[in-house]
Amino acid sequence: MSIQQWPVSERPREKLLSLGAKGLSDAELLAIFLRTGTVGRSAVDLARDLIAEYGGLRALFQADRSRFCRTRGLGDAKFAQLQAVLELAHRHLGESLSREGALQNPRDTRRYLQARLREYPYEVFACLFLDTRHRVIACEELFHGTIDGASVHPREVLRRALQHNAAALILAHNHPSGVAEPSQADRRITERLREVMALVDIRVIDHVVVGDRQSVSFAERGWL
């Protein structure tokens, strides 16, 4: 049965307009994105099939172009749309930090860093460069490593901070293992960067370690 033949209250788009996005299931939200199903299958049926095939939304969203486009009902157009939606979500979070300030909105800061860094299969070290009001000037991924770690060069971090005329930094990196607990090496490089930045009156106000489902803040641990 076509979705157009469903009761109005059960159609995903109308349901979203009535209840808001939070009132919909994963399959219903995905169906709105898909817009159409396949022969004999509604968009909701296709969405349920995809969630079952991939084991969840996260794996579907992480799929590379080749696998994504091999899936029945999908293709290059849907892949491009999905990448655009994901990037818009990242930019939306980034803009909220630019307006409100990273310290004024620490929850969104961590959400942004998790969304940006969590999916990498190797370690990535990034910096949020902040102005005097702790609003984000830029976020840059400075170092990329293996699954075990990334080589972080304080001189390069300092160079980029000065180029951005930053007043403060939030450091961040992911743990591909999924475990967010900081290592002793993480603590040593944080202290080294704090000392280097202090020479030019740039504050390191936090270091966020991103795991699979959580993140750890050095500031909240009292380490900065």
Rosetta silent file (secondary structure, phi, psi, omega in degrees, C-alpha in Angstrom):
SEQUENCE: MSIQQWPVSERPREKLLSLGAKGLSDAELLAIFLRTGTVGRSAVDLARDLIAEYGGLRALFQADRSRFCRTRGLGDAKFAQLQAVLELAHRHLGESLSREGALQNPRDTRRYLQARLREYPYEVFACLFLDTRHRVIACEELFHGTIDGASVHPREVLRRALQHNAAALILAHNHPSGVAEPSQADRRITERLREVMALVDIRVIDHVVVGDRQSVSFAERGWL
SCORE:     score description
SCORE:     0.000 S_00000001
   1 L     0.000  132.754  177.479    0.000    0.000    0.000 S_00000001
   2 L   -66.980  148.089  177.927    1.288    3.461   -0.923 S_00000001
   3 H   -58.909  -30.691  179.975    1.922    5.891    1.925 S_00000001
   4 H   -64.480  -18.824  178.255   -0.589    8.206    0.252 S_00000001
   5 H   -91.723   -5.485  178.438   -3.256    5.616    1.057 S_00000001
   6 L   -73.038  159.080  169.619   -2.365    5.564    4.741 S_00000001
   7 L   -58.369  142.228 -175.756   -4.410    7.534    7.295 S_00000001
   8 H   -54.406  -38.422 -176.654   -3.103   11.107    7.387 S_00000001
   9 H   -68.250  -14.782 -178.825   -2.080   10.756   11.042 S_00000001
  10 H  -101.443   -8.611 -179.312    0.211    7.837   10.141 S_00000001
  11 L   -74.298  130.917 -173.866    2.036    9.419    7.204 S_00000001
  12 H   -54.981  -44.431 -176.080    5.613   10.342    8.279 S_00000001
  13 H   -65.953  -46.409  179.727    5.633   13.855    6.821 S_00000001
  14 H   -66.820  -35.853  177.880    2.249   14.812    8.256 S_00000001
  15 H   -63.583  -40.850  178.092    3.150   13.142   11.541 S_00000001
  16 H   -63.120  -43.741 -179.221    6.330   15.216   11.759 S_00000001
  17 H   -65.148  -29.516 -178.888    4.420   18.436   11.114 S_00000001
  18 H   -84.479  -44.192 -172.308    1.926   17.495   13.826 S_00000001
  19 H  -104.617  -17.071 -172.784    4.187   16.020   16.510 S_00000001
  20 L    91.570  160.973 -174.007    7.643   17.337   15.644 S_00000001
  21 H   -61.541  -32.024 -177.055   10.660   15.310   14.539 S_00000001
  22 H   -67.622  -17.516 -178.992   11.194   13.755   17.978 S_00000001
  23 H   -83.572   -1.213 -177.059    7.839   12.010   17.710 S_00000001
  24 L  -103.468  151.792  175.045    8.942    9.864   14.767 S_00000001
  25 L   -76.868  168.505  176.360   10.782    6.556   14.714 S_00000001
  26 H   -56.752  -44.002 -177.837   14.143    6.126   12.983 S_00000001
  27 H   -64.433  -39.295 -179.808   12.418    4.431   10.053 S_00000001
  28 H   -67.290  -41.809  177.193    9.880    7.238    9.681 S_00000001
  29 H   -63.915  -42.742  179.533   12.584    9.923    9.709 S_00000001
  30 H   -65.660  -35.553  179.226   14.640    7.991    7.183 S_00000001
  31 H   -62.944  -37.492  177.683   11.549    7.528    4.997 S_00000001
  32 H   -63.952  -39.817  176.755   11.102   11.299    4.790 S_00000001
  33 H   -64.726  -43.932 -177.159   14.693   11.583    3.607 S_00000001
  34 H   -68.261  -35.742  178.716   14.243    8.762    1.064 S_00000001
  35 L    73.251  -45.069 -178.012   10.935   10.229   -0.206 S_00000001
  36 L  -130.918  156.301  176.519   10.130    7.163   -2.344 S_00000001
  37 L  -100.265 -148.985  176.432   10.303    3.424   -1.941 S_00000001
  38 E  -122.010  178.427 -177.949   10.755    0.656   -4.485 S_00000001
  39 L   -57.713  120.242  178.339    8.284   -1.438   -6.446 S_00000001
  40 L    80.765   -0.395 -178.773    5.883   -2.947   -3.945 S_00000001
  41 E  -131.097  128.245  177.553    7.639   -1.316   -0.975 S_00000001
  42 L   -73.783  170.344  177.434    6.816    2.036    0.587 S_00000001
  43 H   -61.586  -34.385  178.204    9.495    4.474    1.705 S_00000001
  44 H   -69.450  -40.523  176.585    8.890    3.339    5.295 S_00000001
  45 H   -60.191  -46.159  178.973    9.289   -0.318    4.277 S_00000001
  46 H   -61.445  -42.163  179.857   12.542    0.542    2.498 S_00000001
  47 H   -61.324  -42.935  178.136   13.751    2.512    5.525 S_00000001
  48 H   -63.265  -41.682  178.444   13.069   -0.444    7.826 S_00000001
  49 H   -60.644  -42.288 -178.455   14.895   -2.777    5.443 S_00000001
  50 H   -65.944  -42.874  179.863   17.914   -0.456    5.365 S_00000001
  51 H   -63.383  -40.017  177.799   18.082   -0.125    9.142 S_00000001
  52 H   -67.611  -42.506 -177.843   17.894   -3.912    9.474 S_00000001
  53 H   -64.112  -42.886 -176.428   20.500   -4.488    6.745 S_00000001
  54 H   -90.012  -14.061 -179.606   23.022   -2.015    8.181 S_00000001
  55 L    85.257   10.159  178.814   22.218   -2.645   11.829 S_00000001
  56 L   144.783  169.582 -178.521   21.251    0.960   12.533 S_00000001
  57 H   -65.979  -38.184 -174.613   21.385    4.511   11.247 S_00000001
  58 H   -60.435  -46.999 -179.643   25.000    5.067   12.212 S_00000001
  59 H   -64.935  -36.562  176.671   26.358    2.269   10.028 S_00000001
  60 H   -62.753  -45.471 -178.212   24.166    3.440    7.142 S_00000001
  61 H   -69.420  -24.814 -179.774   25.438    6.995    7.449 S_00000001
  62 H   -85.437  -12.418 -174.474   29.042    5.762    7.655 S_00000001
  63 L   -59.663  138.811  177.217   28.796    3.607    4.533 S_00000001
  64 L   -74.374  169.867 -174.114   31.156    4.600    1.750 S_00000001
  65 H   -58.881  -40.720 -176.552   29.822    5.572   -1.643 S_00000001
  66 H   -61.939  -50.073 -178.979   30.438    2.188   -3.227 S_00000001
  67 H   -68.526  -42.795 -178.263   28.506    0.182   -0.658 S_00000001
  68 H   -56.129  -46.777 -174.356   25.783    2.799   -0.266 S_00000001
  69 H   -75.810  -16.334  175.426   25.064    2.889   -3.980 S_00000001
  70 H   -77.634  -16.530 -176.498   24.973   -0.898   -4.271 S_00000001
  71 L   -75.777  132.142 -178.494   22.032   -0.986   -1.879 S_00000001
  72 L   -59.424  131.744  179.467   18.669   -1.371   -3.576 S_00000001
  73 L    93.431   -6.362  179.383   16.694    1.871   -3.590 S_00000001
  74 L  -115.617 -179.194 -179.384   19.758    4.049   -3.126 S_00000001
  75 L   172.325 -170.719 -176.552   22.271    5.599   -5.511 S_00000001
  76 H   -60.030  -40.864 -177.469   24.539    8.568   -6.184 S_00000001
  77 H   -63.065  -45.654  178.943   21.762   11.135   -5.790 S_00000001
  78 H   -66.485  -37.419  178.476   20.748    9.822   -2.356 S_00000001
  79 H   -62.084  -45.171  179.223   24.410    9.531   -1.317 S_00000001
  80 H   -62.778  -42.478  179.114   25.025   13.173   -2.261 S_00000001
  81 H   -61.441  -43.506 -178.769   21.890   14.277   -0.403 S_00000001
  82 H   -64.300  -44.249  179.101   22.922   12.356    2.715 S_00000001
  83 H   -62.005  -37.390  178.228   26.434   13.805    2.743 S_00000001
  84 H   -65.360  -42.615  179.367   24.974   17.283    2.382 S_00000001
  85 H   -63.242  -44.266 -179.973   22.574   16.721    5.293 S_00000001
  86 H   -63.811  -40.938  179.785   25.346   15.410    7.543 S_00000001
  87 H   -68.372  -37.594  176.276   27.624   18.323    6.700 S_00000001
  88 H   -61.047  -40.080  178.584   24.805   20.812    7.311 S_00000001
  89 H   -62.652  -42.714  177.507   24.300   19.289   10.762 S_00000001
  90 H   -61.854  -44.336 -177.719   28.017   19.714   11.552 S_00000001
  91 H   -68.589  -33.797  176.914   27.973   23.314   10.348 S_00000001
  92 H   -60.937  -46.524  177.992   24.835   24.098   12.333 S_00000001
  93 H   -62.874  -41.156  179.219   26.555   22.994   15.539 S_00000001
  94 H   -62.838  -39.487  179.786   29.664   24.963   14.583 S_00000001
  95 H   -67.452  -36.619  179.108   27.656   28.141   13.980 S_00000001
  96 H   -63.595  -34.765  177.204   25.925   27.860   17.360 S_00000001
  97 H   -70.824  -36.064  179.698   29.358   27.804   19.012 S_00000001
  98 H   -65.241  -35.960 -179.221   30.480   30.818   16.986 S_00000001
  99 H   -77.597  -46.960 -168.890   27.456   32.801   18.156 S_00000001
 100 H   -95.378  -25.070 -177.503   27.221   31.721   21.778 S_00000001
 101 L    98.941  138.439 -175.666   30.772   30.795   22.676 S_00000001
 102 L   -64.571  -35.689 -179.790   32.269   27.411   23.474 S_00000001
 103 L   -77.537  -28.040  178.211   32.294   27.978   27.232 S_00000001
 104 L   -74.632  -21.566 -177.458   28.724   29.271   27.249 S_00000001
 105 L  -135.496   64.899 -175.362   27.539   26.119   25.495 S_00000001
 106 H   -63.774  -30.296  179.703   29.833   23.249   26.547 S_00000001
 107 H   -63.336  -46.060  179.139   27.251   20.578   25.704 S_00000001
 108 H   -68.514  -30.734  176.175   27.090   21.663   22.063 S_00000001
 109 H   -60.340  -46.943 -179.253   30.882   21.966   21.994 S_00000001
 110 H   -69.564  -38.333  176.804   31.231   18.325   22.937 S_00000001
 111 H   -61.437  -42.043 -179.945   28.442   17.277   20.567 S_00000001
 112 H   -63.755  -46.256 -179.119   30.190   19.097   17.744 S_00000001
 113 H   -65.708  -38.488  177.316   33.554   17.502   18.497 S_00000001
 114 H   -64.083  -45.321 -179.455   32.000   14.056   18.808 S_00000001
 115 H   -62.718  -34.807 -176.301   30.154   14.445   15.505 S_00000001
 116 H   -79.877  -34.878 -169.401   33.325   15.640   13.798 S_00000001
 117 H  -109.946  -20.506 -168.816   35.864   13.182   15.195 S_00000001
 118 L   -61.371  -34.870 -169.970   34.088   10.038   16.374 S_00000001
 119 L   -83.206  -10.158 -178.350   33.874    8.202   13.057 S_00000001
 120 L   -65.006  136.529  177.344   37.552    8.303   12.086 S_00000001
 121 L   -83.419    0.066  177.136   39.203    4.848   12.134 S_00000001
 122 L  -134.230  167.672 -175.536   42.510    6.506   13.088 S_00000001
 123 L   -77.513  135.011  178.200   43.452    9.181   15.602 S_00000001
 124 E  -127.867  130.818  178.681   42.839   12.805   14.654 S_00000001
 125 E  -108.350  124.873 -176.246   44.007   15.780   16.718 S_00000001
 126 E  -128.102  161.852  176.451   42.009   18.984   16.268 S_00000001
 127 E  -132.311  135.738  165.524   41.882   22.479   17.744 S_00000001
 128 E   -95.797  117.933  178.354   39.060   24.911   18.274 S_00000001
 129 E   -93.229  125.425 -171.692   40.588   28.387   18.020 S_00000001
 130 E  -116.109  150.902  175.401   38.643   30.873   20.149 S_00000001
 131 L   -87.608 -170.931 -175.934   38.445   34.664   20.359 S_00000001
 132 L   -67.070  -19.175  177.117   38.481   36.710   23.572 S_00000001
 133 L   -99.889   12.707  177.930   34.789   35.911   24.138 S_00000001
 134 L    62.411   30.301  170.098   35.461   32.213   23.611 S_00000001
 135 L   -90.845  150.141 -174.862   33.571   32.084   20.337 S_00000001
 136 E   -75.504  122.900  172.468   34.926   29.734   17.694 S_00000001
 137 E   -84.029  -44.981 -178.781   37.142   31.357   15.067 S_00000001
 138 E  -162.755  156.245  170.967   37.957   28.072   13.350 S_00000001
 139 E  -122.712  124.341 -177.757   38.178   24.348   13.910 S_00000001
 140 E  -128.860  136.978  171.374   41.121   22.609   12.272 S_00000001
 141 E   -88.472  109.199 -169.791   42.222   18.999   12.144 S_00000001
 142 E   -94.450  -33.744 -175.605   45.964   19.430   12.546 S_00000001
 143 E  -137.534  137.545  178.617   47.384   15.936   12.893 S_00000001
 144 E  -122.544  135.615 -176.200   46.326   12.530   11.605 S_00000001
 145 L  -128.371 -158.131  177.738   47.796    9.304   12.908 S_00000001
 146 L   -91.848 -169.527  176.901   47.371    5.562   12.980 S_00000001
 147 L   -67.843  -17.390 -176.748   44.902    3.618   15.071 S_00000001
 148 L   -95.362  -20.826 -178.661   47.343    3.981   17.990 S_00000001
 149 L   165.706  170.045  178.167   48.016    7.703   18.001 S_00000001
 150 L  -125.471  143.400  175.720   48.965   10.917   16.251 S_00000001
 151 L   -81.525  120.244 -177.471   52.189   12.872   16.521 S_00000001
 152 L  -106.479  125.754 -177.683   51.324   16.308   17.880 S_00000001
 153 L  -109.559  107.349 -177.684   53.789   19.146   17.270 S_00000001
 154 H   -54.364  -34.720 -178.963   53.319   22.090   19.681 S_00000001
 155 H   -61.618  -38.839  179.745   55.123   24.455   17.298 S_00000001
 156 H   -70.160  -39.144  176.767   52.526   23.845   14.586 S_00000001
 157 H   -61.735  -43.842  178.479   49.642   24.346   17.032 S_00000001
 158 H   -62.453  -43.028 -179.382   51.234   27.629   18.148 S_00000001
 159 H   -60.193  -44.267 -179.390   51.741   28.751   14.551 S_00000001
 160 H   -69.539  -36.850  178.763   48.091   28.180   13.669 S_00000001
 161 H   -63.011  -42.187  179.141   46.890   29.858   16.878 S_00000001
 162 H   -68.053  -37.155  178.174   48.915   32.983   16.084 S_00000001
 163 H   -63.773  -34.221  178.524   47.665   33.029   12.489 S_00000001
 164 L   -86.045   -2.644 -174.966   44.094   32.983   13.778 S_00000001
 165 L    53.393   43.174 -176.216   44.907   35.594   16.444 S_00000001
 166 L   -76.313  145.045  174.983   43.335   33.202   18.941 S_00000001
 167 L   -97.722  -19.748 -177.778   42.986   34.083   22.603 S_00000001
 168 E  -156.814  164.188 -179.457   42.267   30.536   23.727 S_00000001
 169 E  -133.436  147.698  161.513   42.160   26.935   22.503 S_00000001
 170 E  -117.942  120.588  178.272   40.123   23.829   23.041 S_00000001
 171 E   -88.008  152.412  177.941   42.113   20.747   22.104 S_00000001
 172 E  -155.981  145.486  169.941   40.385   17.577   20.973 S_00000001
 173 E  -154.666  159.458 -179.336   41.232   14.156   19.657 S_00000001
 174 E  -102.258  157.272  170.550   39.468   10.858   19.168 S_00000001
 175 L  -112.429  107.426 -178.535   40.275    7.378   20.400 S_00000001
 176 L   -59.174  -20.858  177.170   39.510    4.905   17.582 S_00000001
 177 L   -65.456  -19.766 -177.237   39.205    2.171   20.197 S_00000001
 178 L    93.546  -12.628 -179.092   35.987    3.851   21.295 S_00000001
 179 L   -92.846  120.558 -172.545   37.218    4.251   24.888 S_00000001
 180 L   -84.541   -8.527 -175.767   37.398    7.940   25.802 S_00000001
 181 L   -59.227  123.788 -178.663   39.558    7.590   28.942 S_00000001
 182 L   -65.866  147.029  177.265   42.664    9.802   28.485 S_00000001
 183 L   -93.177  171.227  174.604   46.089    8.187   28.527 S_00000001
 184 H   -63.147  -35.514  176.757   49.199    9.433   30.293 S_00000001
 185 H   -63.192  -37.953  176.489   50.501   10.511   26.873 S_00000001
 186 H   -61.314  -42.283 -179.091   47.346   12.593   26.408 S_00000001
 187 H   -69.106  -36.911  179.885   47.965   14.311   29.709 S_00000001
 188 H   -66.721  -45.277 -178.612   51.641   14.962   28.909 S_00000001
 189 H   -68.321  -32.188  177.009   50.982   16.555   25.519 S_00000001
 190 H   -63.879  -45.167  179.281   48.201   18.671   27.036 S_00000001
 191 H   -65.262  -38.944  178.384   50.546   20.022   29.681 S_00000001
 192 H   -63.972  -44.661  178.986   53.227   20.663   27.061 S_00000001
 193 H   -65.575  -39.266  177.535   50.799   22.574   24.856 S_00000001
 194 H   -59.848  -42.194 -179.732   49.516   24.543   27.844 S_00000001
 195 H   -66.344  -43.324 -179.234   53.077   25.615   28.690 S_00000001
 196 H   -64.346  -45.000 -178.680   53.887   26.603   25.099 S_00000001
 197 H   -66.931  -31.965 -179.714   50.688   28.623   24.669 S_00000001
 198 H   -63.802  -25.591  179.439   51.201   30.375   28.001 S_00000001
 199 L   -63.764  -25.308  179.878   54.388   31.942   26.610 S_00000001
 200 L  -119.283   22.798  175.233   52.238   34.054   24.261 S_00000001
 201 L    60.279   37.674  171.880   49.230   34.454   26.611 S_00000001
 202 L  -108.890  125.726 -176.113   46.996   31.957   24.829 S_00000001
 203 E   -90.087  137.732  166.829   44.969   29.804   27.218 S_00000001
 204 E   -95.690  108.180 -171.723   44.292   26.126   26.765 S_00000001
 205 E   -96.732  -14.938  176.062   40.886   25.901   28.402 S_00000001
 206 E  -166.848  160.222  169.837   40.034   22.274   27.700 S_00000001
 207 E  -135.915  118.429 -176.893   41.062   19.054   26.002 S_00000001
 208 E  -106.437  123.297  176.415   38.194   16.804   24.952 S_00000001
 209 E  -101.075  122.223 -173.796   38.867   13.135   24.260 S_00000001
 210 E   -99.964  124.590  173.292   36.192   11.635   22.021 S_00000001
 211 L  -107.992 -158.952 -176.503   35.204    7.992   22.284 S_00000001
 212 L   -73.006  -51.560 -176.566   32.421    6.004   20.700 S_00000001
 213 L  -121.993    5.941  179.792   29.499    7.043   22.907 S_00000001
 214 L  -151.595  169.459  174.221   31.066    9.489   25.330 S_00000001
 215 E  -137.518  156.487  179.771   33.732   12.135   25.675 S_00000001
 216 E  -120.132  130.306  179.230   36.002   13.154   28.531 S_00000001
 217 E  -102.815  125.218  175.784   36.784   16.776   29.370 S_00000001
 218 H   -61.943  -38.834 -179.216   40.110   17.605   31.014 S_00000001
 219 H   -62.182  -42.699 -179.588   38.569   20.758   32.471 S_00000001
 220 H   -68.368  -26.417  176.618   35.770   18.808   34.110 S_00000001
 221 H   -79.545   -8.394 -178.081   38.340   16.411   35.555 S_00000001
 222 L    80.558   20.293 -178.506   40.177   19.380   37.091 S_00000001
 223 L   -92.796   -4.866  177.128   43.294   18.775   35.005 S_00000001
 224 L  -132.620    0.000    0.000   43.324   22.265   33.462 S_00000001
